[in-house]
Amino acid sequence: MISKESIITIVEEHLQESDLFVVSVKVSGRNKIIVALDGDKGVPISACVKVSRHIESQLDREKEDFELEVSSVGIDTPLTMPRQFIKNVGRDIMYTDGDGKKVKAKLLSADNEGITVEKELPKKKKKNEPAIDPIAKLGYEQLNDVKVQVSFKEPKN
């Protein structure tokens, strides 16, 4: 059986000189290989084709048959790696906090330890409710299901 680790090694070696990186690799029991890529400036289809061809050149179908799918992460795919957060600084995100609440926020900064966000506060404040600081520093372990929010609004001039 083809191992996930061997596929990761093959892909990472191929991507060393590029701004692309591996987000996930899955290998099923029937050797269905699924590779998801991301990049600091996006992932062109041509890059997925090159990675796919490179993987195929490193594996021997005579020894073991396999099915291969290489793609970029989708817009609905949660962010999982610090590098993905860093590339999305300045964008709106939605995440689930430690209490299970959905939070909409602007991603202000990110590094290898965590992120800083400006949370969207409720429009109406309840009487006698203490002021809430919208700026929060969060470690990655405090975040679940973080997704970039797509906006179709025209920028204000």
URCORMO-V861722 format. One record per helix or strand of 3 or more residues. SS is the DSSP state (H for helix, E for strand). FROM is the first residue (numbers start at 1). LEN is the number of residues. Records with the same first field share a line. If there is no record, write none. Layout:
SS: FROM-LEN, FROM-LEN
This chain:
H: 4-12, 45-14, 82-6, 140-3
E: 20-8, 32-8, 67-6, 92-5, 102-9, 114-6, 135-5, 144-5
